């Protein structure tokens, strides 16, 4: 899904998408929806330790990826793939929650 988002939003037509960052961000989105107040630690630029709640970290990644996608900064980061991963993770979590919430009400 993240690669499809990258291809749909890549205006230059010269980019390629390789890696698992979209999947990683999708897992972050699912985790943040399930445990929004859980504190996660990351290393900013590989050096500066930061501790944030899962929901705050997801919002930060979303804003960073949205800005990178809209500004079309030429970098090695596929920001639109991250956006696709976030959207997929949130959608997956909603489907999973509704499935188990509605299970007692569905006739077998």
Steps between C-alpha positions, in 0.01 A plus 500: 500500500780741583663440160169572327472827694856587399432432132174697512658807660840501327471790256844473346453146373868433565481366854505147625389353828702230671499404865277419792443843650136505387438173684683630806286814508185288451597296807559823691151617401340176623699513824411867556129426453510206739731652765489879451656592836784246490835681503742419216861606467669593173835643401472820300776511236634185665634703795237696697271279713134603504216342698145559379161339540413272209221729379729804510771315308247399235384861467861616466574243228175591322580872499859437388385272216219732395739795487753295302233389253348843448830691485645245254843527659746295296629255756551128533188468719174378344268718708191397305578134576497591869162669458368189327633285784334721762166490317518124456591444866213717624252335262619152597461582869147631448396189305656276765324685785160494330532132412554398860254755636222381270575126525240434774233667286573314175282192442711189461 
